[in-house]
C-alpha cells in the first residue's frame, strides 16, 4: 500500500476508535532527551521512583524495545469533560486528579490501541511491533512531541493547541514506515501561571520538575511518611493534582474528549458517606474498582484524604472569620 494512503488510513482509524489526535515520528535514539533525563536522575529529582532509572537504554531508544522499529505512532485521548469542571467548582471534598475519575486509562487506551495495531497489521501484513500505555520504558511525551501532537510546556506536560493538556498518551512502535509529522514549536511564551500556582514549588524552574515536591508524587508514589512541611501544601488533593493544568490558558477552551469510559464516574465524584477518610476498605474497593486510584491503595488514600479534609476545614474556618 502507498505510504501516504497507509498513514491516512491509520490516522482515520485512530479517530474512529475515539482518539483525539494521532501523529507519526521516525523511530531512533532520543539523544537530547536522554541527556536531560540523565541529568534529572543524577540530581535525584525522581524521588523514590527508582524504576525510572531502569532500562535507560530502552527508554531513550525504541529500537531496543522493538528491533527493527521504524516508526512511533502516538495517540492522544482527552479526559476533558464539563462534569470535571463543574465538580471542581462545587466540591468541598478532597479532590482526585481528573484522569483517575473514570475507568483505569491503562485498560481503556490499551484496548483501543490493540485494535489499531490489528488494523495496521491487516493493512500491511506481517509486522513486528508493540503498543504501550504508560506500561514500558517509553518517553511518551517526547515521542508525541516529535509526532507533532504538541510541545512540552513549562510544567513538563505535553500541551496541544486544541486539546490543552488534559489527555493521556499511548503509542505503537512498529517496523513499518509512515509519512512523518514535524514537531510543533513552543507556545508557552512568557506565561508562568503553572510555576506561580504550584504550592510546593515543584516547578522549580521552567520545564524542570522536582518530583520530590510534586503533589502527585506525594499522594501516589511516596510510600514513606509525607514530610510534615507538605501536609498543608497539598491542599485539597487526596490523589494526584491538577493545579498546574487548571491554570494553563491552553486548557480554557480545550475540546471535549470522545471516550465515554474516561468520563468521571458519579460514585467517584460523590462518596457514599460524609468523608472520604471514613471509607471502609470494602467501600474503597467497590468505588474504585477498575480505577487508577487503586494504585495508591486504601491506607495511603485514606491518609491523604484526612490531610486534605483538615486543610479544607482550616480554610473554611479561616474564610468564615475574615
Secondary structure, DSSP 8 states (H G I E B T S, - for coil): --HHHHHHHHHHHHHHTT-SEEEEEE--B-HHHHHHHHHHHHTTTTTT-GGGGTTHHHHTBGGGTSTT--EEEEEEEE---HHHHHHHHH--S-EE-GGGSSS-HHHHHHHHHHHHHHHHHHHHSS--EEEESS-SS--HHHHHHHTTS-EE-TTSSEEBTTTBT-EEEEEEEES-------------TT--HHHHH-TT--S-BTTB--TTT-HHIIIII--S---HHHHTTTTTEEE---HHHHT-GGGTT------GGGS--HHHHS-SSS-GGG--HHHHHHHTTTSGGGGT-HHHHHHHHHHHHHHHHHHHHHHHH-
